[in-house]
């Protein structure tokens, strides 16, 4: 069993990144890389028939937005200032960087064009959820009412495209508010507590937990050949052990991953399609529920 998911975020993921001297500049740069990478990733998925679960920040569905009485998305409660391993938010308004224009003027913050490309692909991709604005979902940071409002907005926007959101990925793997996810109709989430070839676990609230196996990312000091060998070996071990391999990536990764690593790994997957089922998080949950 092989699941592949992408954290589809553009600038929203990086606007408060504390490891960069100018997070907002960095956020825009990462969004530009992501916008360049995604069409190529979608093409490779079509070439090798690889479906992906795209955990999508809800704001990306929008073609445009505007401020109401000076406030962006006033119906969504605000996070209070906080800090975690990756982000530092010290302001009064989580949406302070929202340009409140449209995807042509600010393509780093909206991308209905890319979502349309994914949805219209002949490959049966899944659009999942990554919150509306890439918030920290931990119980001690995010009140349930806030996550509920974000999820309701994501569901509303996805519904306009005829999509039903079932699979969830917590931004920054900040796991929390699981009961809210279940109440809003989600069926799975992904964790990064360890790297493992294993099996999904069903929680009492009905959510299935998928433990990550590995991230597609360019690591310094590793040759391209070793990257390819490592991912192929992981997938081979999943086939031999009949376990679930959960791979994921940020589409803003180094373009070298798209140009040289993904095609080689995807080719290996296609050659072994008789031995491993490649599917989306949502379809796998459907299968699990039918075969429990």
C-alpha positions as a Python dict, from the first residue, in 0.01 Angstrom:
ca = {
    (1, 'X'): (0, 0, 0),
    (2, 'X'): (137, 341, -99),
    (3, 'X'): (-11, 678, -7),
    (4, 'X'): (142, 1003, -131),
    (5, 'X'): (26, 1343, -7),
    (6, 'X'): (129, 1703, -63),
    (7, 'X'): (103, 1997, 176),
    (8, 'X'): (-33, 2254, -71),
    (9, 'X'): (20, 2594, 91),
    (10, 'X'): (190, 2865, -118),
    (11, 'X'): (286, 3167, 97),
    (12, 'X'): (56, 3076, 386),
    (13, 'X'): (302, 2820, 523),
    (14, 'X'): (596, 3054, 558),
    (15, 'X'): (463, 3398, 654),
    (16, 'X'): (565, 3356, 1021),
    (17, 'X'): (862, 3122, 972),
    (18, 'X'): (1107, 3218, 1244),
    (19, 'X'): (1417, 3065, 1084),
    (20, 'X'): (1426, 3330, 812),
    (21, 'X'): (1532, 3693, 864),
    (22, 'X'): (1244, 3819, 647),
    (23, 'X'): (964, 3561, 665),
    (24, 'X'): (731, 3744, 427),
    (25, 'X'): (992, 3768, 151),
    (26, 'X'): (1073, 3402, 205),
    (27, 'X'): (704, 3313, 192),
    (28, 'X'): (664, 3475, -148),
    (29, 'X'): (978, 3304, -279),
    (30, 'X'): (855, 2963, -166),
    (31, 'X'): (516, 3028, -324),
    (32, 'X'): (680, 3109, -658),
    (33, 'X'): (877, 2782, -645),
    (34, 'X'): (560, 2590, -559),
    (35, 'X'): (369, 2747, -846),
    (36, 'X'): (648, 2645, -1082),
    (37, 'X'): (674, 2290, -948),
    (38, 'X'): (309, 2187, -932),
    (39, 'X'): (231, 2176, -1308),
    (40, 'X'): (532, 1950, -1359),
    (41, 'X'): (430, 1728, -1067),
    (42, 'X'): (80, 1696, -1211),
    (43, 'X'): (229, 1603, -1549),
    (44, 'X'): (445, 1330, -1395),
    (45, 'X'): (142, 1199, -1207),
    (46, 'X'): (-34, 1168, -1543),
    (47, 'X'): (268, 1011, -1711),
    (48, 'X'): (299, 742, -1441),
    (49, 'X'): (-65, 725, -1322),
    (50, 'X'): (13, 832, -964),
    (51, 'X'): (-275, 981, -758),
    (52, 'X'): (-188, 1226, -481),
    (53, 'X'): (-384, 1360, -186),
    (54, 'X'): (-341, 1737, -205),
    (55, 'X'): (-384, 1875, 148),
    (56, 'X'): (-487, 2224, 41),
    (57, 'X'): (-498, 2549, 236),
    (58, 'X'): (-856, 2668, 193),
    (59, 'X'): (-771, 3027, 104),
    (60, 'X'): (-614, 2895, -216),
    (61, 'X'): (-961, 2811, -351),
    (62, 'X'): (-1044, 3181, -366),
    (63, 'X'): (-1013, 3382, -684),
    (64, 'X'): (-1025, 3699, -477),
    (65, 'X'): (-1116, 3839, -138),
    (66, 'X'): (-1154, 4183, 21),
    (67, 'X'): (-1161, 4348, 360),
    (68, 'X'): (-1486, 4418, 540),
    (69, 'X'): (-1464, 4720, 765),
    (70, 'X'): (-1087, 4686, 750),
    (71, 'X'): (-1084, 4316, 839),
    (72, 'X'): (-999, 4014, 623),
    (73, 'X'): (-1234, 3718, 671),
    (74, 'X'): (-1403, 3866, 979),
    (75, 'X'): (-1612, 3554, 1032),
    (76, 'X'): (-1306, 3354, 1134),
    (77, 'X'): (-1181, 3399, 1494),
    (78, 'X'): (-819, 3506, 1537),
    (79, 'X'): (-527, 3324, 1690),
    (80, 'X'): (-355, 3488, 1982),
    (81, 'X'): (23, 3542, 1962),
    (82, 'X'): (218, 3215, 1999),
    (83, 'X'): (541, 3042, 1908),
    (84, 'X'): (612, 2684, 1807),
    (85, 'X'): (911, 2502, 1661),
    (86, 'X'): (865, 2665, 1321),
    (87, 'X'): (664, 2987, 1353),
    (88, 'X'): (654, 3299, 1567),
    (89, 'X'): (334, 3502, 1554),
    (90, 'X'): (351, 3827, 1750),
    (91, 'X'): (82, 4036, 1583),
    (92, 'X'): (-284, 4108, 1643),
    (93, 'X'): (-426, 3968, 1320),
    (94, 'X'): (-331, 3630, 1169),
    (95, 'X'): (-458, 3765, 834),
    (96, 'X'): (-240, 4077, 841),
    (97, 'X'): (-53, 3966, 527),
    (98, 'X'): (-360, 3864, 329),
    (99, 'X'): (-342, 4096, 26),
    (100, 'X'): (-721, 4095, -13),
    (101, 'X'): (-692, 4129, -390),
    (102, 'X'): (-704, 3839, -638),
    (103, 'X'): (-497, 3555, -775),
    (104, 'X'): (-371, 3757, -1071),
    (105, 'X'): (-237, 4038, -852),
    (106, 'X'): (-120, 3816, -566),
    (107, 'X'): (-67, 3461, -699),
    (108, 'X'): (128, 3369, -385),
    (109, 'X'): (-190, 3373, -174),
    (110, 'X'): (-456, 3231, -409),
    (111, 'X'): (-448, 2960, -674),
    (112, 'X'): (-783, 2847, -815),
    (113, 'X'): (-594, 2796, -1141),
    (114, 'X'): (-370, 2523, -998),
    (115, 'X'): (-658, 2359, -813),
    (116, 'X'): (-850, 2346, -1140),
    (117, 'X'): (-550, 2185, -1308),
    (118, 'X'): (-536, 1914, -1040),
    (119, 'X'): (-911, 1851, -1035),
    (120, 'X'): (-936, 1832, -1415),
    (121, 'X'): (-645, 1587, -1446),
    (122, 'X'): (-733, 1238, -1575),
    (123, 'X'): (-560, 1100, -1266),
    (124, 'X'): (-798, 1053, -972),
    (125, 'X'): (-631, 1294, -730),
    (126, 'X'): (-792, 1387, -400),
    (127, 'X'): (-825, 1740, -266),
    (128, 'X'): (-782, 1730, 110),
    (129, 'X'): (-770, 2001, 376),
    (130, 'X'): (-481, 2187, 540),
    (131, 'X'): (-700, 2440, 729),
    (132, 'X'): (-814, 2766, 572),
    (133, 'X'): (-512, 2978, 666),
    (134, 'X'): (-240, 2733, 781),
    (135, 'X'): (-293, 2767, 1155),
    (136, 'X'): (-141, 2580, 1449),
    (137, 'X'): (-417, 2334, 1542),
    (138, 'X'): (-289, 2223, 1883),
    (139, 'X'): (-551, 2227, 2157),
    (140, 'X'): (-354, 2474, 2369),
    (141, 'X'): (-318, 2719, 2077),
    (142, 'X'): (-635, 2683, 1870),
    (143, 'X'): (-980, 2707, 2033),
    (144, 'X'): (-1226, 2454, 1887),
    (145, 'X'): (-1447, 2737, 1755),
    (146, 'X'): (-1157, 2870, 1548),
    (147, 'X'): (-1078, 2540, 1379),
    (148, 'X'): (-1449, 2478, 1325),
    (149, 'X'): (-1483, 2814, 1148),
    (150, 'X'): (-1178, 2742, 931),
    (151, 'X'): (-1305, 2398, 834),
    (152, 'X'): (-1653, 2527, 757),
    (153, 'X'): (-1505, 2785, 521),
    (154, 'X'): (-1287, 2520, 354),
    (155, 'X'): (-1588, 2294, 308),
    (156, 'X'): (-1794, 2580, 167),
    (157, 'X'): (-1531, 2671, -91),
    (158, 'X'): (-1460, 2311, -188),
    (159, 'X'): (-1832, 2249, -222),
    (160, 'X'): (-1857, 2516, -490),
    (161, 'X'): (-1635, 2288, -703),
    (162, 'X'): (-1836, 1981, -616),
    (163, 'X'): (-1561, 1853, -385),
    (164, 'X'): (-1605, 1686, -47),
    (165, 'X'): (-1310, 1724, 191),
    (166, 'X'): (-1240, 1408, 392),
    (167, 'X'): (-863, 1391, 446),
    (168, 'X'): (-683, 1634, 676),
    (169, 'X'): (-320, 1727, 738),
    (170, 'X'): (-231, 1951, 1032),
    (171, 'X'): (-7, 2243, 933),
    (172, 'X'): (341, 2194, 1072),
    (173, 'X'): (223, 1857, 1206),
    (174, 'X'): (86, 2043, 1506),
    (175, 'X'): (-167, 1777, 1597),
    (176, 'X'): (-479, 1877, 1786),
    (177, 'X'): (-856, 1930, 1793),
    (178, 'X'): (-917, 1579, 1660),
    (179, 'X'): (-1275, 1572, 1781),
    (180, 'X'): (-1348, 1887, 1581),
    (181, 'X'): (-1214, 1717, 1269),
    (182, 'X'): (-1441, 1419, 1324),
    (183, 'X'): (-1740, 1642, 1393),
    (184, 'X'): (-1681, 1829, 1067),
    (185, 'X'): (-1684, 1508, 865),
    (186, 'X'): (-1315, 1435, 819),
    (187, 'X'): (-1204, 1073, 819),
    (188, 'X'): (-822, 1076, 844),
    (189, 'X'): (-516, 1273, 945),
    (190, 'X'): (-140, 1225, 903),
    (191, 'X'): (121, 1230, 1181),
    (192, 'X'): (500, 1266, 1192),
    (193, 'X'): (582, 1127, 1537),
    (194, 'X'): (817, 876, 1376),
    (195, 'X'): (906, 737, 1034),
    (196, 'X'): (748, 395, 997),
    (197, 'X'): (619, 129, 763),
    (198, 'X'): (312, 19, 950),
    (199, 'X'): (-66, 19, 952),
    (200, 'X'): (-332, 285, 1010),
    (201, 'X'): (-493, 322, 1349),
    (202, 'X'): (-856, 414, 1407),
    (203, 'X'): (-930, 652, 1694),
    (204, 'X'): (-1238, 632, 1914),
    (205, 'X'): (-1385, 938, 1738),
    (206, 'X'): (-1372, 756, 1404),
    (207, 'X'): (-1061, 923, 1257),
    (208, 'X'): (-797, 708, 1093),
    (209, 'X'): (-436, 803, 1168),
    (210, 'X'): (-173, 756, 899),
    (211, 'X'): (184, 758, 1031),
    (212, 'X'): (438, 904, 792),
    (213, 'X'): (711, 691, 638),
    (214, 'X'): (927, 954, 469),
    (215, 'X'): (926, 1301, 316),
    (216, 'X'): (1032, 1374, -41),
    (217, 'X'): (1292, 1646, 11),
    (218, 'X'): (1641, 1731, -115),
    (219, 'X'): (1892, 1659, 160),
    (220, 'X'): (2235, 1816, 154),
    (221, 'X'): (2516, 1567, 133),
    (222, 'X'): (2311, 1303, -46),
    (223, 'X'): (2365, 1237, -416),
    (224, 'X'): (2068, 1229, -651),
    (225, 'X'): (2133, 859, -700),
    (226, 'X'): (2117, 792, -328),
    (227, 'X'): (1790, 984, -293),
    (228, 'X'): (1637, 766, -563),
    (229, 'X'): (1781, 447, -414),
    (230, 'X'): (1652, 534, -69),
    (231, 'X'): (1291, 600, -179),
    (232, 'X'): (1287, 291, -399),
    (233, 'X'): (1417, 81, -112),
    (234, 'X'): (1148, 211, 124),
    (235, 'X'): (876, 125, -126),
    (236, 'X'): (1031, -215, -192),
    (237, 'X'): (1028, -289, 181),
    (238, 'X'): (662, -193, 198),
    (239, 'X'): (584, -440, -78),
    (240, 'X'): (782, -718, 89),
    (241, 'X'): (636, -658, 436),
    (242, 'X'): (283, -583, 311),
    (243, 'X'): (278, -263, 516),
    (244, 'X'): (157, 88, 438),
    (245, 'X'): (409, 338, 301),
    (246, 'X'): (307, 702, 363),
    (247, 'X'): (516, 946, 160),
    (248, 'X'): (457, 1320, 155),
    (249, 'X'): (614, 1644, 36),
    (250, 'X'): (596, 2019, 18),
    (251, 'X'): (551, 2121, -348),
    (252, 'X'): (784, 2410, -266),
    (253, 'X'): (1077, 2169, -240),
    (254, 'X'): (1393, 2215, -447),
    (255, 'X'): (1308, 2182, -819),
    (256, 'X'): (1579, 1915, -844),
    (257, 'X'): (1338, 1680, -666),
    (258, 'X'): (1082, 1736, -941),
    (259, 'X'): (1328, 1724, -1226),
    (260, 'X'): (1538, 1422, -1126),
    (261, 'X'): (1409, 1234, -820),
    (262, 'X'): (1032, 1210, -865),
    (263, 'X'): (1043, 1077, -1225),
    (264, 'X'): (1277, 795, -1123),
    (265, 'X'): (1071, 703, -816),
    (266, 'X'): (740, 730, -1000),
    (267, 'X'): (878, 507, -1276),
    (268, 'X'): (971, 245, -1015),
    (269, 'X'): (620, 265, -871),
    (270, 'X'): (460, 213, -1211),
    (271, 'X'): (679, -88, -1282),
    (272, 'X'): (558, -245, -959),
    (273, 'X'): (188, -155, -986),
    (274, 'X'): (97, -525, -971),
    (275, 'X'): (255, -550, -626),
    (276, 'X'): (154, -226, -458),
    (277, 'X'): (-174, -36, -451),
    (278, 'X'): (-121, 338, -497),
    (279, 'X'): (-423, 536, -383),
    (280, 'X'): (-539, 846, -198),
    (281, 'X'): (-605, 886, 172),
    (282, 'X'): (-978, 912, 113),
    (283, 'X'): (-1007, 602, -105),
    (284, 'X'): (-798, 401, 138),
    (285, 'X'): (-1027, 500, 427),
    (286, 'X'): (-1326, 392, 219),
    (287, 'X'): (-1159, 54, 167),
    (288, 'X'): (-1073, 24, 537),
    (289, 'X'): (-1431, 92, 639),
    (290, 'X'): (-1564, -165, 395),
    (291, 'X'): (-1316, -435, 500),
    (292, 'X'): (-1286, -396, 877),
}
